[in-house]
Amino acid sequence: MLTLYQQQDSGNCYKVRLVLKHLRRPFRTVAVSSLDGSTRRPEFLAKNPIGKLPTIRLDDGRFLAKSNAILLYFATATPLLPADAYDRAKAYEWLFFEQYSHEPAIAVRRALSVYPERRADATGARMAQLLEAGNRALAVMETRLGAADWLAGEAFSVADISLYAYTHMADQGGYDLAGFPGIGRWLRRVASLQGHVSIDAV
Ligand SMILES: N[C@@H](CCC(=O)N[C@@H](CS)C(=O)NCC(=O)O)C(=O)O
């Protein structure tokens, strides 16, 4: 059985649950967290030396980390990764964008806003910089989603799963999605798909 080492409220871990649900792959979860120190324990570092979540144990006993790498592993040769080479490369483009331009602003500002132990890092200057960077990332998504249903190609893909995770809770970090109507329609489109589950679902 696939085993996902995760934190339930982490968007990076939610991405993996979403891809597995869409592909109807059964899995079990094991809770690991920086709060109780379990991501730094030798038994977890033996599974993933980076000490980060999500980490997944495959059926053959090998481990894989980094949310978007895990998405690509499971999506390969399924409808969640475009068959067309250009559309597939566009999906990669969105996955790299998510990690370089979106998650470091939107996920981080949310973490600084909702986790009491991170509050000391939420200085005025940092929060202002993250707000600006996050809004820039949302504007890039809006340019695409104001004119298209899905991020890469003509169909729902891992690009949509990856960007959905932290965009759908951007308000928790103080982002106002009202100014991004294309994103709003896309969020509803993703949430209405068969196989979709909420971040709270176990
Ligand atoms: N870029 C990584 C981010 C991994 C990451 O920072 N995970 C956080 C949870 S969202 C984590 O492991 N936190 C616990 C810790 O740092 O000990 C990915 O996409 O998987």
The ligand as an SDF file (V2000), in Angstrom:
LIG
                    3D

 20 19  0  0  0  0  0  0  0  0999 V2000
    9.1690   22.2920   -2.2240 N   0  0  0  0  0  0  0  0  0  0  0  0
    8.7690   21.2440   -1.3170 C   0  0  0  0  0  0  0  0  0  0  0  0
    8.3330   21.8870   -0.0120 C   0  0  0  0  0  0  0  0  0  0  0  0
    8.4320   20.9320    1.1300 C   0  0  0  0  0  0  0  0  0  0  0  0
    8.1010   21.6040    2.4540 C   0  0  0  0  0  0  0  0  0  0  0  0
    8.6030   22.6930    2.7800 O   0  0  0  0  0  0  0  0  0  0  0  0
    7.2410   20.9320    3.2320 N   0  0  0  0  0  0  0  0  0  0  0  0
    6.8390   21.4180    4.5220 C   0  0  0  0  0  0  0  0  0  0  0  0
    5.3350   21.2100    4.6640 C   0  0  0  0  0  0  0  0  0  0  0  0
    4.4720   22.1600    3.4740 S   0  0  0  0  0  0  0  0  0  0  0  0
    7.5440   20.6280    5.6020 C   0  0  0  0  0  0  0  0  0  0  0  0
    8.0650   19.5560    5.3460 O   0  0  0  0  0  0  0  0  0  0  0  0
    7.5430   21.1180    6.8320 N   0  0  0  0  0  0  0  0  0  0  0  0
    8.0880   20.4020    7.9420 C   0  0  0  0  0  0  0  0  0  0  0  0
    9.5390   20.6830    8.2140 C   0  0  0  0  0  0  0  0  0  0  0  0
   10.1310   21.5490    7.5450 O   0  0  0  0  0  0  0  0  0  0  0  0
   10.0720   20.0630    9.1410 O   0  0  0  0  0  0  0  0  0  0  0  0
    7.6670   20.3900   -1.9410 C   0  0  0  0  0  0  0  0  0  0  0  0
    7.0210   20.8460   -2.8910 O   0  0  0  0  0  0  0  0  0  0  0  0
    7.4460   19.2590   -1.5150 O   0  0  0  0  0  0  0  0  0  0  0  0
  1  2  1  0
  2  3  1  0
  2 18  1  0
  3  4  1  0
  4  5  1  0
  5  6  2  0
  5  7  1  0
  7  8  1  0
  8  9  1  0
  8 11  1  0
  9 10  1  0
 11 12  2  0
 11 13  1  0
 13 14  1  0
 14 15  1  0
 15 16  2  0
 15 17  1  0
 18 19  2  0
 18 20  1  0
M  END
$$$$
